[in-house]
Amino acid sequence: MLQLMSSIFLVGLFILEVALLRMLIAHHTSTTLSKIVKELSFVPEKNNLRAHKDLNFVMKSVPTRIKD
């Protein structure tokens, strides 16, 4: 009887440990994914800002007659 109770307790402990491990992995993965998404969404902004500066430079170098 005692052996049955201890084996049930150990199985329950194992299931709890697996559940906590899965939660930890899921949290770490979501944190990592959110960091990756932030970095990826930040890169186009930098590229757009550079393209905007390049466009301003081109527009300044174009003669005034053509701009109007």
Secondary structure, DSSP 8 states (H G I E B T S, - for coil): -HHHHHHHHHHHHHHHHHHHHHHHHHHHHHHHHHHHHHHHHHHHHHHHHHHHHHHHHHHHHS-HHHH-
